[in-house]
Amino acid sequence: MRISTHCKARAGRYDSTQKMAIAEALNQSLVEVLGIPRGDRFVMLSEHGEDELFIDPDFMGMQRSDKAMIITVLLGAHRGQDDKTTLLAAERVEAHPDDVFAALVPVPNENFSFGRGIAQLMGGAPRW
């Protein structure tokens, strides 16, 4: 189970077609790697001005460009290390690998609501 993917990038670096491709690539990675249903698609892309998003160009030996992005994925805490490692290695987004900073944030399943104010997964992990 995965609820939300948030991609943050500097404003004006990606056009509408590229943003849609990024959103699709992120969702497809989760479908293929974690086996989530295709409809479990909750992707947010945010653009930030030069004075709002600060990404070091060479931290940890990377060579990041001005198209660098931060991707945060909220996922069920039941996901194991193998799932996380495979997901981080998935190369679906058409960006230079150095330009992708990713954070996988495990969240207990009972903390998610798909709507109607109901914690649909309160009883445990979903079947996927």
Secondary structure, 3 states (H helix, E strand, C coil): CEEEEEEEEECCCCCHHHHHHHHHHHHHHHHHHHCCCCCCCCEEEEEECCCCCCCCCCHHHCCCCCCCEEEEEEEECCCCHHHHHHHHHCCCCCCCHHHEEEEEEEECHHHCCCECCECCCCCCCCCC
